[in-house]
Every structure is written in structure tokens, then in C-alpha cells.
Amino acid sequence: MNLQDIIVYAIRSLKTTSLRSYLTIIGIVIGVIAVVVIISISEGVQRDINSQLSAFGTDKMFVVPSIAGSGGRGFSGGSPLQGATLGKLFQRDVDSVSSIAGIKSVGRVVYGRSSLAFRGKELTATIYGTDSIFFEQWRDYLTLESGRFFSDNEKRVVVLGYSAAKDTFGKDELSVGSVFQINGKDYRVVGVLKKIGTSLSAADDSSIYIPYEDGREEFVNQLSKNEVQMIGIQLADGYQSSDLQGIIEQKIASNHKLKVDDADFMVISSDYINQTIGSLLGTLSLFLLFITLIATFVGGIGIMNTMFMGVLERVREIGILKAVGATEFDILALFIAESSIIGFIGGIIGLVVGLAILYVAGQFGVPFWVRLRIFAFAFFFSTFVGMIAGLIPARQAAKMDPVDALRYE
């Protein structure tokens, strides 16, 4: 039997057991969908994270109180503003950091929940009170779509993130010149930021910024005297975070009368975030690999079971084929061709359905990145799984004695 004969015969055999073949293909389809969706979303998340980290840059650091449950001086894995804090930062810490050689600028941030009102609509949102230098430090990340940034000597003005301007009050969009109320006081919008647009930046697109002194006034009941909730640091040219992190930690720990190892604050740099995120992504990749292997195993078992059933049902057919001259290799190739075709068809369907799922997920803001290798992987991987899964049943069929096979009832 030549290759064409084997393929034609294999397809004809699959048609005679179409229902079982379809059910087996579904198993492969599910496996390929899992591979395509998981790998594409995983790569999309990694690209988003890398984009965020590149915006963070190597010249910026920030100091926040330690998060309860992070083991003291640890990164919570999310926003440094989330969770109960173990300590507090103060103006003297800002002054100490500002005095360090190699520090270009230092900015202060306070934040809290406040009530907002506009055209009869009321809600609560997180407000950030910042020094104007904050926008200079993050100029590559926070860019204006319209208007301007505020200065330190202004009062009752606000800069809005893209989503904050568009969505905070539903259909009533805020724009430059709009006036709305924060805790019953009128604030005028002077700037609206461009959309950052990554899945990880949703909170930043929804941010509302007011001058630092206004922030202290709004949150006076929740702040201690001279308390600062976050310190933003930009390094001078030629300095790296690794050069200054230890000095910053020593200065603030000394202010708090603590050893650095017992510090109640965190100094977070791009190196630290890269290390932490890298560890998280490594764990995620292992988990996704495990899920993919399970999906592959299940699909392969389905093909193997179908092929074993096919061998048992076609014992006499195998005997006839051998009686008319088919070799063991011909029988082996025939059954492997059948299992490979099942895998190939499942790969095509799984790829199409997987891409459709990714498209729908993308409409809801789920990041994904489809590489061309995914197409090749879906075809060759599913075909290879089918081939391997059909190998044992094919060997069983090929080894049958033709005389015994013809006697089989």
C-alpha cells in the first residue's frame, strides 16, 4: 500500500465510525483550545507587564509603608497602596531622602476615599494628593490628552485619568474646565490624561489627582501630623537604584529608630519589581504547563481508546488485509494515519475555536498575544499527539496473526 492508499483507506474507515470519531475529535479540540488560549493569554499578560515595567524605568523608586502579611519588607504583588500597613512615613523621611546625593527629585503622595458629586450624581472614589513633581517623574507614563498639569501653589484643581474623565459619572463626561465636587468642595478639571490602555493600568486610567496640600486637607482626619503615605523618588543621571537603595533604607530606618532588617517600610525599585514579577510569572508558567499537559494527556487517551475499540471491531478486516498481501508495516501505517488524522482535524477546529475565544476575551479587556508559532504548534502538536496515541493500538493490530484474525467472531 502506498501513502495515498493508506490515507484514503484511513479516511474511509473514520467515516464508518463517524460518531465515535467526532467524540474523539472533541477531546483533541478541548486540548488544543486549552493550549492556544492559555499560551496566548500568558504571553499577553507578560507583554503587558513588560510594558508597565518599561514605563516604570530604572531611574525611579518609591517608598511605602510595609503591607501587613507581606513579611515586613516585602512586596505585596499588587499595588503598594493596598492592604493594612505596618508603619507610617513622615515629612522628615522625605527630607532625609532629599538630602542624599544622586536623588534628582522627591515627591509626596497621600490618598483616601472621598465622595464625588456632579450634575446630581454622587459616588465615592480614591483621590490622590500629589506634588506637581510627581507628573514630571512619571512623564513617560502619564501624558496629557488635553489641558495641563497643576502646580504646587494651586488649589481646588484636578487632573483626571482617561477613564476617570470618561466613565466616572456615566454619560456625563468630565473635561477640561468641568467643575465637580469632592467632599462638597468645588474642584475644576485642568487636565485629562491619555489612555494608558494596558490591562494592568486600569487603576491608573481611573485615577484622580489633586494638589498635595488639598489632599492633606481632604484626608486630615485619617492622617497623622506630617504623615506622607508614599514617597516617589527620581534618580539623577548616572545613578542606579542599586547604588542608592541601601542608603535610603538606612536613612529612613534611622528616622524610625529601627534596624533595616526590621523596617516598617518598603523601598521598591524596578529591579525589585522585576525580581518579584519574574518569580510570579515563573510559577504561573509552571502551572499553565501542568494544565496544558493534562489537556494533552486527556486528548491522547481519548484517541488511544478509540483506536483500541477500532482494532477490536476490525479484527476480521485486518485478517483479510493481511491475507491479500498487506504487511505489518501497512497495518501499522493505516492505524497511525487514522489517529493522526483525528489529531489534525481536532487541531484545526481547536485553533479556530481558540482564536474565537481569544477575540471575545479581548473585547472584555483580557490581554493576549497570538504568535505565528501558535498556528504551527496547533497543527503539528495535535497531529503528533494523535500519532503517539495511535502507536500502541497500531502495533497490536499489526502483530495479529492473519489466520486467528480470520477466525475471529
C-alpha atoms as one frame of an Amber mdcrd trajectory, in Angstrom:
protein
   0.000   0.000   0.000   1.365   3.416  -0.910   0.878   6.581   1.150  -2.145
   7.737  -0.854  -3.870   4.375  -0.422  -3.216   4.448   3.319  -4.653   7.964
   3.737  -7.743   7.239   1.595  -8.390   3.984   3.437  -7.900   5.700   6.821
 -10.402   8.439   5.981 -12.915   5.875   4.735 -12.531   3.894   7.969 -13.100
   7.011  10.077 -16.302   7.763   8.154 -17.728   4.349   9.048 -17.326   5.183
  12.746 -18.176   8.868  12.412 -19.911   9.332  15.779 -17.024   7.842  17.732
 -14.541   9.808  15.626 -16.403  13.064  16.281 -16.441  12.440  20.027 -12.712
  11.692  19.976 -12.028  14.831  17.962 -13.858  16.856  20.626 -11.301  15.671
  23.180  -8.442  16.903  20.987 -10.297  20.161  20.272 -10.561  20.869  24.001
  -6.854  20.172  24.450  -5.832  22.463  21.582  -8.187  25.214  22.796  -6.540
  24.994  26.217  -3.065  25.245  24.677  -3.926  28.146  22.332  -5.867  30.189
  24.892  -3.505  29.591  27.814  -0.309  30.322  25.871  -1.754  33.400  24.122
  -3.148  34.938  27.309   0.046  34.116  29.202   2.142  35.911  26.581  -0.313
  38.814  26.526  -0.028  39.234  30.290   3.764  39.118  30.090   3.795  41.776
  27.356   1.534  43.992  29.474   3.780  43.572  32.490   6.904  44.314  30.452
   5.211  47.422  29.065   4.384  48.596  32.574   7.909  47.916  33.801   9.467
  49.804  30.894   7.287  52.785  31.813   8.465  52.467  35.415  12.038  52.855
  34.186  15.309  52.308  36.012  15.519  55.861  37.358  12.505  55.696  39.668
  11.870  54.258  43.119   9.172  54.727  45.697   8.838  54.183  49.408   5.643
  52.954  51.062   4.742  51.529  54.466   5.111  47.753  54.669   1.973  45.780
  53.904   0.608  43.534  56.638   1.021  39.915  55.603   3.914  40.614  53.229
   6.509  39.559  55.753   7.557  43.074  56.718   9.865  44.310  53.988   8.162
  42.564  51.108   6.207  43.422  48.030   2.540  42.519  48.160   2.439  41.549
  44.491  -0.139  44.234  43.745  -0.481  47.948  44.352   1.670  49.269  47.191
  -1.393  51.184  48.309  -3.419  48.073  49.113  -3.757  46.330  52.466  -3.241
  47.297  56.102   0.116  48.994  56.709   2.597  48.179  59.480   4.179  51.626
  59.805   3.983  55.231  58.646   6.137  57.655  56.679   6.609  61.298  57.617
   7.900  64.570  56.226  11.248  64.004  57.967  11.666  60.876  55.826  11.062
  62.969  52.702  13.669  65.479  53.886  16.192  62.729  54.629  15.795  61.177
  51.182  16.034  64.594  49.516  19.430  65.163  51.143  21.015  62.069  49.550
  23.463  62.713  46.711  22.164  61.214  43.473  18.499  61.981  44.144  17.067
  64.228  41.426  13.606  64.795  42.895  11.305  63.602  45.661   7.507  63.758
  45.542   4.861  63.117  48.186   1.539  61.329  47.868  -1.449  60.988  50.183
  -4.653  59.212  49.250  -8.067  58.257  50.520 -11.691  57.586  49.655 -13.793
  60.682  49.056 -17.325  61.481  47.954 -17.732  62.940  44.463 -20.727  64.768
  43.015 -21.502  66.035  39.508 -24.851  67.005  37.980 -26.836  65.299  40.696
 -24.834  62.065  40.645 -22.887  61.020  43.739 -20.330  58.275  44.328 -17.110
  57.534  46.211 -13.652  57.138  44.687  -9.982  57.118  45.663  -8.320  60.523
  45.381  -4.552  61.064  45.245  -2.989  64.245  46.583   0.408  64.714  44.906
   3.198  67.206  44.481   3.446  68.530  40.932   6.876  66.883  40.610   5.013
  63.562  40.577   3.918  64.217  36.989   7.465  65.117  35.963   8.766  61.893
  37.476   6.203  59.863  35.540   6.186  61.932  32.331   6.793  58.836  30.167
   3.790  57.083  31.697   1.307  59.852  32.499   0.890  62.044  29.422  -1.751
  64.670  28.745  -4.553  64.288  26.244  -5.826  67.791  26.970  -5.188  70.646
  29.382  -2.181  70.827  31.702  -0.794  69.587  34.995  -1.349  71.631  38.144
   1.365  73.488  40.053   2.096  73.225  43.778   0.659  76.654  44.601  -2.741
  75.961  43.017  -5.794  74.884  44.991  -9.016  73.072  44.157  -7.823  71.846
  40.756  -7.726  68.272  39.487  -6.067  66.123  36.817  -8.079  63.092  35.725
  -7.059  59.747  34.285  -8.652  58.887  30.944 -11.306  56.561  32.375 -11.933
  58.863  35.323 -12.907  61.623  32.897 -14.956  59.422  30.566 -16.674  56.965
  32.886 -16.822  58.235  36.479 -20.237  59.845  36.063 -21.558  57.636  33.283
 -22.749  59.587  30.255 -21.792  62.901  31.895 -18.139  63.097  30.849 -15.730
  65.424  32.583 -13.404  67.591  30.510 -11.017  70.498  30.979 -12.992  73.287
  32.630 -15.592  70.990  34.218 -16.339  71.646  37.883 -17.404  68.849  40.244
 -17.440  68.379  43.994 -15.041  66.422  46.199 -16.365  66.167  49.745 -18.698
  69.070  48.962 -15.962  71.411  47.661 -15.756  72.617  44.073 -12.786  71.349
  42.044 -12.008  72.425  38.492 -10.559  69.999  35.943  -7.339  71.394  34.445
  -6.023  68.273  32.707  -7.086  64.896  31.320  -4.516  62.142  30.773  -4.170
  59.954  27.706  -5.397  56.393  27.988  -2.607  54.101  29.126  -4.596  51.186
  27.843  -2.927  48.069  29.228  -4.956  45.592  31.241  -2.768  46.264  34.271
  -3.232  50.036  34.086  -6.994  50.160  34.675  -6.485  51.670  38.140  -4.139
  54.337  36.733  -6.588  55.256  33.969  -9.219  55.762  36.686  -7.007  57.889
  38.951  -7.980  61.346  40.215  -5.130  63.680  41.236  -5.352  66.863  43.304
  -2.584  69.095  44.739  -0.774  67.655  47.755  -1.924  70.328  50.215  -5.531
  69.866  49.095  -5.083  66.152  49.693  -3.844  66.731  53.229  -6.856  68.938
  53.837  -9.296  66.362  52.452  -7.792  63.480  54.453  -6.915  65.383  57.627
  -8.973  63.031  59.782  -7.098  59.933  58.640  -3.539  61.285  58.550  -1.156
  61.795  61.438   0.695  65.091  61.706   3.204  65.393  58.836   2.339  61.891
  57.605   3.134  61.001  53.980   1.662  57.830  52.527   4.040  57.369  49.611
   7.363  58.922  48.623   8.201  58.995  44.913  11.891  59.227  44.029  13.638
  60.007  40.748  17.370  59.380  40.467  19.862  61.741  38.890  21.555  60.753
  35.634  24.276  58.178  36.117  22.781  56.627  39.246  21.124  53.226  39.557
  18.607  52.103  42.157  21.119  49.538  43.403  23.525  52.398  44.208  21.095
  54.246  46.465  18.559  51.764  47.817  20.696  50.787  50.800  21.366  54.433
  51.680  17.656  55.283  51.501  16.797  52.330  53.730  19.435  53.328  56.277
  18.221  56.943  56.409  14.545  56.116  56.912  15.236  53.228  59.310  17.343
  55.600  61.402  14.456  58.095  61.495  12.163  55.298  62.700  14.765  54.082
  65.225  14.735  50.630  63.650  17.250  48.285  62.087  16.960  47.952  58.317
  16.004  44.277  58.692  13.121  45.312  60.971  11.990  48.225  58.804   8.292
  49.074  58.696   8.555  50.417  55.137   9.450  49.164  51.659  11.795  50.741
  49.118  10.582  49.489  45.759  12.705  49.731  42.617  12.410  48.380  39.087
  14.942  45.666  39.959  12.817  44.579  42.901   9.644  44.553  40.818  11.368
  42.615  38.017  12.552  40.024  40.511   9.145  39.704  42.146   7.162  39.639
  38.908   9.672  37.216  37.380   9.117  34.824  40.264   5.336  35.109  39.925
   5.455  34.566  36.162   7.734  31.568  36.618   5.218  29.980  38.970   2.374
  30.861  36.597   4.217  29.320  33.644   4.729  26.046  35.522   1.050  25.959
  36.452  -0.017  26.621  32.859   2.366  23.939  31.617   0.762  21.489  34.042
  -2.731  22.375  32.782  -1.589  22.004  29.166  -0.072  18.581  29.856  -3.312
  17.417  31.480  -5.349  18.606  28.477  -2.924  16.856  26.128  -2.998  13.647
  28.159  -6.797  13.552  28.180  -6.981  14.106  24.420  -4.351  11.434  23.781
  -6.134   8.905  25.996  -9.335   9.561  24.039  -7.615   8.792  20.734  -5.939
   5.680  22.142  -9.245   4.364  23.469 -10.950   4.955  20.121  -8.173   3.185
  18.246  -8.250   0.179  20.594 -12.004  -0.060  20.020 -11.393   0.152  16.281
  -8.843  -2.661  16.405 -11.256  -4.955  18.278 -14.089  -4.210  15.837 -11.920
  -4.751  12.746 -10.082  -7.954  13.608 -11.518  -9.839  10.599 -10.845  -6.831
   8.351  -7.217  -6.845   9.486  -7.021 -10.571   8.741  -8.416 -10.038   5.230
  -5.945  -7.209   4.556  -3.053  -9.412   5.604  -4.413 -12.323   3.582  -4.394
 -10.226   0.391  -0.826  -9.073   0.941  -0.829  -6.167   3.435   2.357  -6.158
   5.510   2.698  -5.428   9.232   4.044  -2.019   8.247   0.952  -1.346   6.103
  -1.380  -2.155   9.007   0.756  -0.114  11.394   0.743   2.862   9.000  -3.006
   2.554   8.444  -3.951   2.864  12.108  -1.353   5.558  12.804  -2.755   7.506
   9.827  -6.257   7.274  11.309  -5.153   8.543  14.717  -3.038  11.297  13.119
  -5.982  12.482  11.012  -8.142  12.658  14.154  -5.453  14.772  15.812  -5.027
  17.002  12.750  -8.747  17.717  12.382  -9.002  18.371  16.121  -6.080  20.785
  15.828  -7.742  22.810  13.066 -11.071  23.046  14.891  -9.371  23.754  18.226
  -7.302  26.555  16.695 -10.350  28.237  15.144 -12.411  27.960  18.334  -9.442
  29.064  20.458  -8.940  32.199  18.345 -12.657  32.958  18.601 -12.483  32.668
  22.400  -9.458  34.979  22.467 -11.302  37.533  20.321 -14.270  37.545  22.690
 -11.969  37.724  25.725 -10.165  40.672  24.143 -13.448  42.582  23.959 -13.570
  42.366  27.758 -10.030  43.673  28.163  -8.235  40.338  28.596  -4.699  40.706
  27.173  -3.483  38.123  24.669  -0.791  37.813  22.047  -1.061  35.301  19.201
   2.232  34.325  17.592   2.508  32.538  14.244   4.128  29.627  16.044   0.759
  29.001  17.728  -0.681  28.001  14.331   2.165  25.604  13.621   2.056  24.303
  17.164  -1.686  23.617  17.000  -1.389  21.619  13.775   1.799  19.685  14.455
   1.226  19.217  18.175  -2.265  17.771  17.763  -1.134  15.563  14.870   1.859
  14.354  16.883  -0.348  13.569  19.889  -2.663  11.599  17.597   0.274   9.717
  16.112   1.745   8.781  19.504  -1.668   7.855  20.941  -2.343   5.545  17.985
   1.041   3.827  18.094   0.223   1.101  20.661  -3.149   0.127  19.121  -1.499
   0.155  15.687   1.262  -2.193  16.866  -1.388  -4.510  18.345  -3.211  -4.597
  15.017  -0.008  -5.094  13.016   1.082  -8.073  15.136  -2.173 -10.008  14.669
  -1.884 -13.447  13.141  -3.961 -13.399   9.932  -5.295 -16.947  10.484  -6.507
 -16.139  14.016  -7.912 -12.835  12.794  -9.976 -14.520  10.064 -11.414 -16.977
  12.609 -12.410 -14.137  14.970 -16.165 -13.804  15.506
